[in-house]
């Protein structure tokens, strides 16, 4: 089985990279900035971790970079499963807490406001399929599930919140729907694993809260990813 993780930030992936001892394959995606790490697990599983990469010293977060990385990973690695692992904002009113890790049971965009006919509205929102083994995996590993909604901003404008609420969104990120969109084009299943760095319904400043909790959320993300890989490789 070929598993390809797509991760936006080095800090989100580092505990996982260290734990699995995946080795960097320098220049694999050149000229793209995406970075590849690889480990052979047992006799039948190839584990790849793909980072979107950096420009001017900063991790490339967001939909465009996630789409490029996912497309490159699918074309060059031919994964059986893509896993988008990262952090998100969530709502304490839904029972979320800092560093709680969820599997995404649905995924859509929340900031693409395209008036017109139904087809355009539907296309803008996305609502892409997630891996059909997600629910069974969540039950087996006793993990909560939630709907991921993706936008291009860390902050949340009132119209974003309205869209999220109307569509029962729970996990707000900046990559999930972009990764799932590319996977849907190639018919590759996608699993979303999201760890909460900040709460969208408290009074804290989002970026401060994100920075404060990034390390802890990434550690918890790593623990869950270890269990997921153990389960998938059988
Ligand atoms: N690169 C910046 C901050 C990135 S924050 C820095 O460290 O200085 C945004 C990243 O965290 C994105 O990859 C996104 O997927 C995730 N994220 C965490 N909380 C989020 C929220 N409330 N809304 C949107 N994305 C969030």
Boltz pocket constraint, residues with backbone or C-beta under 6 A from the ligand:
constraints:
  - pocket:
      binder: B
      contacts: [[A, 8], [A, 9], [A, 58], [A, 59], [A, 61], [A, 62], [A, 86], [A, 87], [A, 88], [A, 89], [A, 90], [A, 151], [A, 153], [A, 154], [A, 155], [A, 172], [A, 173], [A, 174], [A, 175], [A, 197], [A, 198], [A, 200], [A, 206], [A, 210]]
      max_distance: 6.0
